[in-house]
Amino acid sequence: DLSDSFGESTAMAKYLAGQVTAGPTQLIREIAGVHGTGFGLTASPEKVRARTMEALASAITTLSAKAPDEVDAYRALVLGIVKDVAEAKGGVTPVETSMMEEIGKAMGAG
């Protein structure tokens, strides 16, 4: 529902705002400051999910090749966002738990 989406968006924005100043590395602080999803309002949930997983896997591959010391910090940033968003509106649902696991796998986090 719209209220849940707004609450989740607010949680994500707050988490990222905190990471802009408190992120563990300069690269992570810069990533946290980037806005936009690349998806329009009409994008299907399946398209958003598939493209997001592809983007996360690609980011890990790129960081592993170009800045391997940043990989763990990037994973922590993404998983921190996911956790905060999932907890934003009354607790983590089974669907959110499944998505957190899928995101972790896309980034090679177990």
Chimera marker file (.cmm) of the C-alpha trace (Angstrom):
<marker_set name="trace">
<marker id="1" x="0.000" y="0.000" z="0.000" r="1" g="1" b="0" radius="0.5"/>
<marker id="2" x="1.041" y="3.601" z="-0.488" r="1" g="1" b="0" radius="0.5"/>
<marker id="3" x="1.658" y="4.201" z="3.211" r="1" g="1" b="0" radius="0.5"/>
<marker id="4" x="4.042" y="1.225" z="3.381" r="1" g="1" b="0" radius="0.5"/>
<marker id="5" x="5.861" y="2.338" z="0.233" r="1" g="1" b="0" radius="0.5"/>
<marker id="6" x="6.260" y="5.852" z="1.611" r="1" g="1" b="0" radius="0.5"/>
<marker id="7" x="7.564" y="4.537" z="4.935" r="1" g="1" b="0" radius="0.5"/>
<marker id="8" x="10.017" y="2.243" z="3.177" r="1" g="1" b="0" radius="0.5"/>
<marker id="9" x="11.206" y="5.039" z="0.878" r="1" g="1" b="0" radius="0.5"/>
<marker id="10" x="11.696" y="7.285" z="3.891" r="1" g="1" b="0" radius="0.5"/>
<marker id="11" x="13.709" y="4.574" z="5.684" r="1" g="1" b="0" radius="0.5"/>
<marker id="12" x="15.940" y="4.131" z="2.634" r="1" g="1" b="0" radius="0.5"/>
<marker id="13" x="16.492" y="7.873" z="2.263" r="1" g="1" b="0" radius="0.5"/>
<marker id="14" x="17.418" y="8.227" z="5.949" r="1" g="1" b="0" radius="0.5"/>
<marker id="15" x="19.827" y="5.290" z="5.799" r="1" g="1" b="0" radius="0.5"/>
<marker id="16" x="21.549" y="6.655" z="2.698" r="1" g="1" b="0" radius="0.5"/>
<marker id="17" x="21.727" y="10.172" z="4.126" r="1" g="1" b="0" radius="0.5"/>
<marker id="18" x="23.535" y="8.791" z="7.147" r="1" g="1" b="0" radius="0.5"/>
<marker id="19" x="25.972" y="6.888" z="4.947" r="1" g="1" b="0" radius="0.5"/>
<marker id="20" x="26.809" y="10.016" z="2.926" r="1" g="1" b="0" radius="0.5"/>
<marker id="21" x="28.621" y="11.325" z="5.994" r="1" g="1" b="0" radius="0.5"/>
<marker id="22" x="29.299" y="8.173" z="8.017" r="1" g="1" b="0" radius="0.5"/>
<marker id="23" x="30.096" y="5.611" z="5.310" r="1" g="1" b="0" radius="0.5"/>
<marker id="24" x="33.321" y="3.690" z="5.947" r="1" g="1" b="0" radius="0.5"/>
<marker id="25" x="35.101" y="4.842" z="2.752" r="1" g="1" b="0" radius="0.5"/>
<marker id="26" x="34.982" y="7.758" z="0.323" r="1" g="1" b="0" radius="0.5"/>
<marker id="27" x="33.596" y="5.521" z="-2.437" r="1" g="1" b="0" radius="0.5"/>
<marker id="28" x="30.754" y="4.281" z="-0.231" r="1" g="1" b="0" radius="0.5"/>
<marker id="29" x="29.933" y="7.854" z="0.824" r="1" g="1" b="0" radius="0.5"/>
<marker id="30" x="29.769" y="8.826" z="-2.864" r="1" g="1" b="0" radius="0.5"/>
<marker id="31" x="27.597" y="5.830" z="-3.776" r="1" g="1" b="0" radius="0.5"/>
<marker id="32" x="25.220" y="6.668" z="-0.926" r="1" g="1" b="0" radius="0.5"/>
<marker id="33" x="24.852" y="10.179" z="-2.338" r="1" g="1" b="0" radius="0.5"/>
<marker id="34" x="23.714" y="9.038" z="-5.791" r="1" g="1" b="0" radius="0.5"/>
<marker id="35" x="19.959" y="9.320" z="-6.379" r="1" g="1" b="0" radius="0.5"/>
<marker id="36" x="17.626" y="7.649" z="-8.827" r="1" g="1" b="0" radius="0.5"/>
<marker id="37" x="16.639" y="4.074" z="-9.551" r="1" g="1" b="0" radius="0.5"/>
<marker id="38" x="16.581" y="4.037" z="-13.330" r="1" g="1" b="0" radius="0.5"/>
<marker id="39" x="13.035" y="2.621" z="-13.216" r="1" g="1" b="0" radius="0.5"/>
<marker id="40" x="9.856" y="4.430" z="-14.150" r="1" g="1" b="0" radius="0.5"/>
<marker id="41" x="6.552" y="4.143" z="-12.343" r="1" g="1" b="0" radius="0.5"/>
<marker id="42" x="5.289" y="1.718" z="-14.975" r="1" g="1" b="0" radius="0.5"/>
<marker id="43" x="8.125" y="-0.814" z="-14.630" r="1" g="1" b="0" radius="0.5"/>
<marker id="44" x="6.851" y="-4.246" z="-13.678" r="1" g="1" b="0" radius="0.5"/>
<marker id="45" x="7.959" y="-5.702" z="-10.334" r="1" g="1" b="0" radius="0.5"/>
<marker id="46" x="9.574" y="-8.593" z="-12.221" r="1" g="1" b="0" radius="0.5"/>
<marker id="47" x="11.618" y="-6.201" z="-14.364" r="1" g="1" b="0" radius="0.5"/>
<marker id="48" x="12.696" y="-4.178" z="-11.326" r="1" g="1" b="0" radius="0.5"/>
<marker id="49" x="13.695" y="-7.353" z="-9.463" r="1" g="1" b="0" radius="0.5"/>
<marker id="50" x="15.632" y="-8.875" z="-12.370" r="1" g="1" b="0" radius="0.5"/>
<marker id="51" x="17.455" y="-5.655" z="-13.268" r="1" g="1" b="0" radius="0.5"/>
<marker id="52" x="18.262" y="-4.953" z="-9.625" r="1" g="1" b="0" radius="0.5"/>
<marker id="53" x="19.810" y="-8.393" z="-9.141" r="1" g="1" b="0" radius="0.5"/>
<marker id="54" x="21.806" y="-7.957" z="-12.359" r="1" g="1" b="0" radius="0.5"/>
<marker id="55" x="23.019" y="-4.526" z="-11.259" r="1" g="1" b="0" radius="0.5"/>
<marker id="56" x="24.073" y="-5.769" z="-7.825" r="1" g="1" b="0" radius="0.5"/>
<marker id="57" x="25.984" y="-8.715" z="-9.288" r="1" g="1" b="0" radius="0.5"/>
<marker id="58" x="27.625" y="-6.420" z="-11.841" r="1" g="1" b="0" radius="0.5"/>
<marker id="59" x="28.618" y="-3.931" z="-9.144" r="1" g="1" b="0" radius="0.5"/>
<marker id="60" x="30.286" y="-6.684" z="-7.113" r="1" g="1" b="0" radius="0.5"/>
<marker id="61" x="32.117" y="-7.961" z="-10.213" r="1" g="1" b="0" radius="0.5"/>
<marker id="62" x="33.340" y="-4.454" z="-11.061" r="1" g="1" b="0" radius="0.5"/>
<marker id="63" x="34.410" y="-3.669" z="-7.510" r="1" g="1" b="0" radius="0.5"/>
<marker id="64" x="36.154" y="-7.039" z="-7.212" r="1" g="1" b="0" radius="0.5"/>
<marker id="65" x="38.215" y="-6.211" z="-10.302" r="1" g="1" b="0" radius="0.5"/>
<marker id="66" x="38.871" y="-2.506" z="-9.720" r="1" g="1" b="0" radius="0.5"/>
<marker id="67" x="38.590" y="-1.908" z="-5.971" r="1" g="1" b="0" radius="0.5"/>
<marker id="68" x="38.493" y="-5.247" z="-4.139" r="1" g="1" b="0" radius="0.5"/>
<marker id="69" x="39.003" y="-3.550" z="-0.783" r="1" g="1" b="0" radius="0.5"/>
<marker id="70" x="35.595" y="-1.834" z="-1.260" r="1" g="1" b="0" radius="0.5"/>
<marker id="71" x="33.527" y="-5.004" z="-1.838" r="1" g="1" b="0" radius="0.5"/>
<marker id="72" x="32.690" y="-5.707" z="1.808" r="1" g="1" b="0" radius="0.5"/>
<marker id="73" x="31.776" y="-2.081" z="2.470" r="1" g="1" b="0" radius="0.5"/>
<marker id="74" x="29.492" y="-2.036" z="-0.582" r="1" g="1" b="0" radius="0.5"/>
<marker id="75" x="27.784" y="-5.259" z="0.496" r="1" g="1" b="0" radius="0.5"/>
<marker id="76" x="27.293" y="-3.799" z="3.975" r="1" g="1" b="0" radius="0.5"/>
<marker id="77" x="25.790" y="-0.625" z="2.482" r="1" g="1" b="0" radius="0.5"/>
<marker id="78" x="23.289" y="-2.514" z="0.323" r="1" g="1" b="0" radius="0.5"/>
<marker id="79" x="22.354" y="-5.060" z="2.988" r="1" g="1" b="0" radius="0.5"/>
<marker id="80" x="21.990" y="-2.262" z="5.540" r="1" g="1" b="0" radius="0.5"/>
<marker id="81" x="19.550" y="-0.462" z="3.263" r="1" g="1" b="0" radius="0.5"/>
<marker id="82" x="17.597" y="-3.662" z="2.658" r="1" g="1" b="0" radius="0.5"/>
<marker id="83" x="17.362" y="-4.428" z="6.374" r="1" g="1" b="0" radius="0.5"/>
<marker id="84" x="16.257" y="-0.892" z="7.310" r="1" g="1" b="0" radius="0.5"/>
<marker id="85" x="13.622" y="-0.839" z="4.563" r="1" g="1" b="0" radius="0.5"/>
<marker id="86" x="12.289" y="-4.278" z="5.509" r="1" g="1" b="0" radius="0.5"/>
<marker id="87" x="11.982" y="-3.249" z="9.159" r="1" g="1" b="0" radius="0.5"/>
<marker id="88" x="10.433" y="0.148" z="8.374" r="1" g="1" b="0" radius="0.5"/>
<marker id="89" x="6.758" y="-0.775" z="8.536" r="1" g="1" b="0" radius="0.5"/>
<marker id="90" x="6.145" y="-3.166" z="11.403" r="1" g="1" b="0" radius="0.5"/>
<marker id="91" x="8.607" y="-5.975" z="10.992" r="1" g="1" b="0" radius="0.5"/>
<marker id="92" x="10.088" y="-8.190" z="8.343" r="1" g="1" b="0" radius="0.5"/>
<marker id="93" x="7.689" y="-10.321" z="6.309" r="1" g="1" b="0" radius="0.5"/>
<marker id="94" x="8.526" y="-13.710" z="4.771" r="1" g="1" b="0" radius="0.5"/>
<marker id="95" x="8.577" y="-12.077" z="1.316" r="1" g="1" b="0" radius="0.5"/>
<marker id="96" x="11.083" y="-9.492" z="2.553" r="1" g="1" b="0" radius="0.5"/>
<marker id="97" x="13.203" y="-12.220" z="4.133" r="1" g="1" b="0" radius="0.5"/>
<marker id="98" x="13.256" y="-14.055" z="0.809" r="1" g="1" b="0" radius="0.5"/>
<marker id="99" x="14.255" y="-10.874" z="-1.047" r="1" g="1" b="0" radius="0.5"/>
<marker id="100" x="17.028" y="-10.156" z="1.467" r="1" g="1" b="0" radius="0.5"/>
<marker id="101" x="18.392" y="-13.648" z="0.858" r="1" g="1" b="0" radius="0.5"/>
<marker id="102" x="18.172" y="-13.205" z="-2.922" r="1" g="1" b="0" radius="0.5"/>
<marker id="103" x="19.951" y="-9.848" z="-2.736" r="1" g="1" b="0" radius="0.5"/>
<marker id="104" x="22.665" y="-11.350" z="-0.560" r="1" g="1" b="0" radius="0.5"/>
<marker id="105" x="23.170" y="-14.189" z="-3.051" r="1" g="1" b="0" radius="0.5"/>
<marker id="106" x="23.301" y="-11.734" z="-5.995" r="1" g="1" b="0" radius="0.5"/>
<marker id="107" x="26.175" y="-10.010" z="-4.211" r="1" g="1" b="0" radius="0.5"/>
<marker id="108" x="27.947" y="-13.235" z="-3.266" r="1" g="1" b="0" radius="0.5"/>
<marker id="109" x="27.213" y="-12.830" z="0.445" r="1" g="1" b="0" radius="0.5"/>
<marker id="110" x="26.463" y="-16.417" z="1.306" r="1" g="1" b="0" radius="0.5"/>
<link id1="1" id2="2" r="1" g="1" b="0" radius="0.2"/>
<link id1="2" id2="3" r="1" g="1" b="0" radius="0.2"/>
<link id1="3" id2="4" r="1" g="1" b="0" radius="0.2"/>
<link id1="4" id2="5" r="1" g="1" b="0" radius="0.2"/>
<link id1="5" id2="6" r="1" g="1" b="0" radius="0.2"/>
<link id1="6" id2="7" r="1" g="1" b="0" radius="0.2"/>
<link id1="7" id2="8" r="1" g="1" b="0" radius="0.2"/>
<link id1="8" id2="9" r="1" g="1" b="0" radius="0.2"/>
<link id1="9" id2="10" r="1" g="1" b="0" radius="0.2"/>
<link id1="10" id2="11" r="1" g="1" b="0" radius="0.2"/>
<link id1="11" id2="12" r="1" g="1" b="0" radius="0.2"/>
<link id1="12" id2="13" r="1" g="1" b="0" radius="0.2"/>
<link id1="13" id2="14" r="1" g="1" b="0" radius="0.2"/>
<link id1="14" id2="15" r="1" g="1" b="0" radius="0.2"/>
<link id1="15" id2="16" r="1" g="1" b="0" radius="0.2"/>
<link id1="16" id2="17" r="1" g="1" b="0" radius="0.2"/>
<link id1="17" id2="18" r="1" g="1" b="0" radius="0.2"/>
<link id1="18" id2="19" r="1" g="1" b="0" radius="0.2"/>
<link id1="19" id2="20" r="1" g="1" b="0" radius="0.2"/>
<link id1="20" id2="21" r="1" g="1" b="0" radius="0.2"/>
<link id1="21" id2="22" r="1" g="1" b="0" radius="0.2"/>
<link id1="22" id2="23" r="1" g="1" b="0" radius="0.2"/>
<link id1="23" id2="24" r="1" g="1" b="0" radius="0.2"/>
<link id1="24" id2="25" r="1" g="1" b="0" radius="0.2"/>
<link id1="25" id2="26" r="1" g="1" b="0" radius="0.2"/>
<link id1="26" id2="27" r="1" g="1" b="0" radius="0.2"/>
<link id1="27" id2="28" r="1" g="1" b="0" radius="0.2"/>
<link id1="28" id2="29" r="1" g="1" b="0" radius="0.2"/>
<link id1="29" id2="30" r="1" g="1" b="0" radius="0.2"/>
<link id1="30" id2="31" r="1" g="1" b="0" radius="0.2"/>
<link id1="31" id2="32" r="1" g="1" b="0" radius="0.2"/>
<link id1="32" id2="33" r="1" g="1" b="0" radius="0.2"/>
<link id1="33" id2="34" r="1" g="1" b="0" radius="0.2"/>
<link id1="34" id2="35" r="1" g="1" b="0" radius="0.2"/>
<link id1="35" id2="36" r="1" g="1" b="0" radius="0.2"/>
<link id1="36" id2="37" r="1" g="1" b="0" radius="0.2"/>
<link id1="37" id2="38" r="1" g="1" b="0" radius="0.2"/>
<link id1="38" id2="39" r="1" g="1" b="0" radius="0.2"/>
<link id1="39" id2="40" r="1" g="1" b="0" radius="0.2"/>
<link id1="40" id2="41" r="1" g="1" b="0" radius="0.2"/>
<link id1="41" id2="42" r="1" g="1" b="0" radius="0.2"/>
<link id1="42" id2="43" r="1" g="1" b="0" radius="0.2"/>
<link id1="43" id2="44" r="1" g="1" b="0" radius="0.2"/>
<link id1="44" id2="45" r="1" g="1" b="0" radius="0.2"/>
<link id1="45" id2="46" r="1" g="1" b="0" radius="0.2"/>
<link id1="46" id2="47" r="1" g="1" b="0" radius="0.2"/>
<link id1="47" id2="48" r="1" g="1" b="0" radius="0.2"/>
<link id1="48" id2="49" r="1" g="1" b="0" radius="0.2"/>
<link id1="49" id2="50" r="1" g="1" b="0" radius="0.2"/>
<link id1="50" id2="51" r="1" g="1" b="0" radius="0.2"/>
<link id1="51" id2="52" r="1" g="1" b="0" radius="0.2"/>
<link id1="52" id2="53" r="1" g="1" b="0" radius="0.2"/>
<link id1="53" id2="54" r="1" g="1" b="0" radius="0.2"/>
<link id1="54" id2="55" r="1" g="1" b="0" radius="0.2"/>
<link id1="55" id2="56" r="1" g="1" b="0" radius="0.2"/>
<link id1="56" id2="57" r="1" g="1" b="0" radius="0.2"/>
<link id1="57" id2="58" r="1" g="1" b="0" radius="0.2"/>
<link id1="58" id2="59" r="1" g="1" b="0" radius="0.2"/>
<link id1="59" id2="60" r="1" g="1" b="0" radius="0.2"/>
<link id1="60" id2="61" r="1" g="1" b="0" radius="0.2"/>
<link id1="61" id2="62" r="1" g="1" b="0" radius="0.2"/>
<link id1="62" id2="63" r="1" g="1" b="0" radius="0.2"/>
<link id1="63" id2="64" r="1" g="1" b="0" radius="0.2"/>
<link id1="64" id2="65" r="1" g="1" b="0" radius="0.2"/>
<link id1="65" id2="66" r="1" g="1" b="0" radius="0.2"/>
<link id1="66" id2="67" r="1" g="1" b="0" radius="0.2"/>
<link id1="67" id2="68" r="1" g="1" b="0" radius="0.2"/>
<link id1="68" id2="69" r="1" g="1" b="0" radius="0.2"/>
<link id1="69" id2="70" r="1" g="1" b="0" radius="0.2"/>
<link id1="70" id2="71" r="1" g="1" b="0" radius="0.2"/>
<link id1="71" id2="72" r="1" g="1" b="0" radius="0.2"/>
<link id1="72" id2="73" r="1" g="1" b="0" radius="0.2"/>
<link id1="73" id2="74" r="1" g="1" b="0" radius="0.2"/>
<link id1="74" id2="75" r="1" g="1" b="0" radius="0.2"/>
<link id1="75" id2="76" r="1" g="1" b="0" radius="0.2"/>
<link id1="76" id2="77" r="1" g="1" b="0" radius="0.2"/>
<link id1="77" id2="78" r="1" g="1" b="0" radius="0.2"/>
<link id1="78" id2="79" r="1" g="1" b="0" radius="0.2"/>
<link id1="79" id2="80" r="1" g="1" b="0" radius="0.2"/>
<link id1="80" id2="81" r="1" g="1" b="0" radius="0.2"/>
<link id1="81" id2="82" r="1" g="1" b="0" radius="0.2"/>
<link id1="82" id2="83" r="1" g="1" b="0" radius="0.2"/>
<link id1="83" id2="84" r="1" g="1" b="0" radius="0.2"/>
<link id1="84" id2="85" r="1" g="1" b="0" radius="0.2"/>
<link id1="85" id2="86" r="1" g="1" b="0" radius="0.2"/>
<link id1="86" id2="87" r="1" g="1" b="0" radius="0.2"/>
<link id1="87" id2="88" r="1" g="1" b="0" radius="0.2"/>
<link id1="88" id2="89" r="1" g="1" b="0" radius="0.2"/>
<link id1="89" id2="90" r="1" g="1" b="0" radius="0.2"/>
<link id1="90" id2="91" r="1" g="1" b="0" radius="0.2"/>
<link id1="91" id2="92" r="1" g="1" b="0" radius="0.2"/>
<link id1="92" id2="93" r="1" g="1" b="0" radius="0.2"/>
<link id1="93" id2="94" r="1" g="1" b="0" radius="0.2"/>
<link id1="94" id2="95" r="1" g="1" b="0" radius="0.2"/>
<link id1="95" id2="96" r="1" g="1" b="0" radius="0.2"/>
<link id1="96" id2="97" r="1" g="1" b="0" radius="0.2"/>
<link id1="97" id2="98" r="1" g="1" b="0" radius="0.2"/>
<link id1="98" id2="99" r="1" g="1" b="0" radius="0.2"/>
<link id1="99" id2="100" r="1" g="1" b="0" radius="0.2"/>
<link id1="100" id2="101" r="1" g="1" b="0" radius="0.2"/>
<link id1="101" id2="102" r="1" g="1" b="0" radius="0.2"/>
<link id1="102" id2="103" r="1" g="1" b="0" radius="0.2"/>
<link id1="103" id2="104" r="1" g="1" b="0" radius="0.2"/>
<link id1="104" id2="105" r="1" g="1" b="0" radius="0.2"/>
<link id1="105" id2="106" r="1" g="1" b="0" radius="0.2"/>
<link id1="106" id2="107" r="1" g="1" b="0" radius="0.2"/>
<link id1="107" id2="108" r="1" g="1" b="0" radius="0.2"/>
<link id1="108" id2="109" r="1" g="1" b="0" radius="0.2"/>
<link id1="109" id2="110" r="1" g="1" b="0" radius="0.2"/>
</marker_set>
